[in-house]
Amino acid sequence: MAKDKKKDRDHGKAGKHAADGAPRSPAEVDGGQHHAAKAHGRATQVDTSLPTTRAELMALHAAARARRNAAALDSPAFRAAVIDLERIEIRIAAVDRAADPPLG
């Protein structure tokens, strides 16, 4: 076998994976304050006035997307549709989380 001519290689050490130093559990993330519906440092609230079935929520989501796409960019109608999409998506996530069996 050819001699390794690269002097800067240290074959005695195992490689490190980038995730080795990463937190392992949600409790380790953000000092134990992790929440699935937390974005950009703001905790979100689930709008319970929206329907509870995924099919109804998806219909509302499609209508809100259509309103957003029809509105002029950065107009009040566009912003209102985006806010509606946000509320609907958070409600869909809450419905999906409730349907999943608990871990453990």
JORA-V379508 format. One record per helix or strand of 3 or more residues. SS is the DSSP state (2 for helix, 1 for strand). FROM is the first residue (numbers start at 1). LEN is the number of residues. If there is no record, write none. Layout:
ss/from/len
SS/FROM/LEN
SS/FROM/LEN
This chain:
ss/from/len
2/18/4
2/29/4
2/54/17
2/76/24
